[in-house]
């Protein structure tokens, strides 16, 4: 897996990826994460996928930017939410992750009021190095049956990429509801 076959960066909406490309991206995520679930994969769909793909079709890096509504300071914001950031394990630390995240940041800056993501503990230094800022305020989710519910487990893993929205990184941030992990 450490060969130097040429790879290219691609951006495509879920609807424009052929089934083999979607399967290749999904397979990468399952190889990269021991705890990957079908809900996690579902969260990647319906937006833009940033792929580093070799000529043989192998997807070696992936990030998805999907639109979500996050509540902050009394307003619902149009947010580019990053999901499914992964690099083929033997090819990590070769710039592929940074490449997909730089492109994701460009897409967010052109179409959203800010960016957001939830990081694993291992990813925290990576996102900081790329200019993402940790959220210091409380996090919560807008649930379908109980209203706004605190999500303290996400308090130390949510990052934002500021854009046009006036953010107070110490105030509450509430995500819209979805199945699986809310963040």
Backbone torsions as a table, in degrees:
resi	resn	phi	psi	omega
1	UNK	NA	-3.8	-178.2
2	UNK	-96.8	16.0	179.6
3	UNK	-69.6	167.9	-174.3
4	UNK	-106.6	35.3	177.7
5	UNK	-59.2	142.0	-179.4
6	UNK	-61.5	142.5	177.6
7	UNK	-129.8	153.8	178.4
8	UNK	-130.1	151.3	176.9
9	UNK	-89.1	130.1	178.9
10	UNK	-128.3	146.8	171.1
11	UNK	-125.4	128.8	179.2
12	UNK	-153.3	145.0	173.5
13	UNK	-70.5	152.6	177.8
14	UNK	-49.5	-43.0	-177.4
15	UNK	-65.4	-20.9	-177.2
16	UNK	-99.0	-2.9	176.4
17	UNK	-88.2	136.4	177.9
18	UNK	-75.7	161.8	-175.9
19	UNK	-55.7	-35.5	179.2
20	UNK	-65.2	-39.3	178.1
21	UNK	-65.8	-41.6	177.3
22	UNK	-63.9	-41.9	177.3
23	UNK	-63.5	-38.6	179.5
24	UNK	-65.9	-40.7	178.4
25	UNK	-67.1	-44.9	178.7
26	UNK	-60.9	-43.9	179.7
27	UNK	-62.0	-39.9	176.8
28	UNK	-58.1	-47.1	-178.2
29	UNK	-62.0	-39.1	178.4
30	UNK	-70.2	-31.0	175.3
31	UNK	-72.1	-35.5	-174.0
32	UNK	-79.5	-29.0	-173.8
33	UNK	-125.8	121.2	178.2
34	UNK	-65.8	-28.4	-175.1
35	UNK	-104.1	19.5	179.2
36	UNK	-61.9	137.8	179.2
37	UNK	-125.8	168.5	175.8
38	UNK	-65.8	-33.3	174.6
39	UNK	-62.1	-41.5	178.0
40	UNK	-59.3	-43.7	178.8
41	UNK	-64.8	-43.7	179.3
42	UNK	-57.0	-36.2	179.3
43	UNK	-64.3	-22.0	-179.8
44	UNK	-81.5	-13.3	-171.0
45	UNK	-92.6	152.7	174.9
46	UNK	95.2	3.6	178.8
47	UNK	-131.6	-149.8	-179.2
48	UNK	-98.5	134.7	175.9
49	UNK	-104.6	133.7	173.0
50	UNK	-108.5	119.8	-174.8
51	UNK	-123.5	141.8	161.6
52	UNK	-106.6	118.5	-172.2
53	UNK	-130.0	133.3	177.1
54	UNK	-78.9	164.1	-180.0
55	UNK	-59.7	-28.9	179.5
56	UNK	-80.9	3.2	176.7
57	UNK	96.2	-12.1	-179.4
58	UNK	-66.4	125.2	174.5
59	UNK	-84.9	117.1	-177.4
60	UNK	-101.7	-12.7	175.1
61	UNK	-153.3	149.1	-176.1
62	UNK	-151.5	144.7	165.6
63	UNK	-150.2	144.5	176.1
64	UNK	-118.8	141.7	173.7
65	UNK	-115.3	113.9	179.2
66	UNK	-117.3	150.5	178.4
67	UNK	-84.2	133.8	173.7
68	UNK	-134.6	162.9	172.9
69	UNK	-107.0	121.1	174.5
70	UNK	-114.6	138.3	179.8
71	UNK	-94.1	132.3	178.6
72	UNK	-154.7	125.8	176.6
73	UNK	55.3	44.6	173.8
74	UNK	79.8	16.0	-177.7
75	UNK	-141.5	146.9	172.8
76	UNK	-91.5	123.8	-177.0
77	UNK	-106.6	145.8	174.6
78	UNK	-82.7	111.0	-170.7
79	UNK	-119.1	137.1	169.5
80	UNK	-85.8	106.3	-175.7
81	UNK	-99.6	128.5	-176.2
82	UNK	-93.9	129.7	-179.9
83	UNK	-129.6	158.1	168.3
84	UNK	59.4	42.8	177.5
85	UNK	-81.3	118.6	-178.3
86	UNK	-152.1	150.5	173.8
87	UNK	-130.2	140.3	176.4
88	UNK	-49.5	122.8	-172.1
89	UNK	-48.1	-45.4	-179.6
90	UNK	-71.0	-12.1	-177.1
91	UNK	-105.3	11.8	178.3
92	UNK	-68.3	153.3	178.6
93	UNK	68.6	30.4	174.3
94	UNK	-118.7	10.9	176.7
95	UNK	93.3	-4.2	-178.3
96	UNK	-67.4	-42.1	178.8
97	UNK	-64.2	-43.3	177.9
98	UNK	-62.8	-37.1	-179.6
99	UNK	-63.8	-46.0	-179.2
100	UNK	-70.0	-33.2	179.6
101	UNK	-74.0	-34.2	175.1
102	UNK	-63.5	-41.6	178.1
103	UNK	-68.3	-39.3	176.2
104	UNK	-60.0	-42.4	178.7
105	UNK	-63.0	-39.1	177.9
106	UNK	-63.0	-44.9	179.5
107	UNK	-62.3	-42.8	179.3
108	UNK	-61.8	-44.6	-176.9
109	UNK	-65.1	-24.1	-177.8
110	UNK	-90.0	-18.9	-171.0
111	UNK	-133.3	-4.5	-173.2
112	UNK	-134.8	162.8	-178.0
113	UNK	-83.4	-22.7	167.4
114	UNK	-168.1	170.9	177.5
115	UNK	-110.0	156.4	176.5
116	UNK	-150.1	157.7	175.7
117	UNK	-162.7	163.3	171.8
118	UNK	-115.2	130.3	-174.7
119	UNK	-107.8	150.1	166.2
120	UNK	-74.5	166.3	177.2
121	UNK	-58.6	-38.6	-178.8
122	UNK	-66.3	-29.0	-176.9
123	UNK	-84.2	-12.1	-175.0
124	UNK	-53.5	-50.6	-179.6
125	UNK	-64.9	-33.9	179.5
126	UNK	-60.8	-50.3	-178.0
127	UNK	-68.4	-38.6	176.0
128	UNK	-58.8	-43.8	-178.4
129	UNK	-63.8	-24.2	-180.0
130	UNK	-93.1	7.1	175.7
131	UNK	93.8	2.6	175.6
132	UNK	-75.3	143.7	-175.5
133	UNK	-111.5	134.7	178.4
134	UNK	-67.7	141.6	175.6
135	UNK	-82.5	126.1	-176.4
136	UNK	-100.9	-11.3	-179.4
137	UNK	-88.0	177.5	178.3
138	UNK	-71.3	149.6	177.0
139	UNK	-113.2	154.3	178.9
140	UNK	-155.9	172.5	177.9
141	UNK	-130.8	142.4	175.8
142	UNK	-87.9	102.7	-174.2
143	UNK	-89.1	157.6	-178.4
144	UNK	-73.5	-20.4	-175.3
145	UNK	-120.2	-22.0	-174.8
146	UNK	-118.8	8.3	-179.1
147	UNK	72.9	-146.4	-178.5
148	UNK	-78.7	124.4	-179.5
149	UNK	-124.7	131.0	178.6
150	UNK	-60.7	143.6	176.0
151	UNK	-124.1	69.7	-174.8
152	UNK	-60.1	-25.1	178.6
153	UNK	-65.4	-19.2	179.7
154	UNK	-96.6	-5.4	-174.0
155	UNK	-58.0	-30.8	-177.0
156	UNK	-103.4	7.5	-175.8
157	UNK	-124.8	-3.8	-179.5
158	UNK	-85.9	132.3	177.3
159	UNK	-123.2	152.2	175.9
160	UNK	-128.5	153.1	171.5
161	UNK	-115.1	102.5	-175.1
162	UNK	-58.2	148.2	177.2
163	UNK	-138.4	-124.5	-177.0
164	UNK	-87.2	-16.0	-178.6
165	UNK	-75.3	137.2	175.2
166	UNK	-78.3	101.8	-175.4
167	UNK	-97.7	142.2	168.3
168	UNK	-114.0	103.6	-173.1
169	UNK	-66.0	-4.6	178.8
170	UNK	-105.6	-3.5	-179.5
171	UNK	-90.6	176.1	-178.7
172	UNK	-72.9	145.3	173.8
173	UNK	-129.5	125.9	-175.5
174	UNK	-120.8	128.9	179.0
175	UNK	-95.0	157.4	173.4
176	UNK	-71.5	162.7	-175.6
177	UNK	-83.1	147.9	171.3
178	UNK	-158.6	161.1	177.7
179	UNK	-69.6	155.7	-178.5
180	UNK	78.8	-151.5	178.7
181	UNK	-63.6	126.5	178.8
182	UNK	-66.2	-31.8	179.4
183	UNK	-100.3	NA	NA
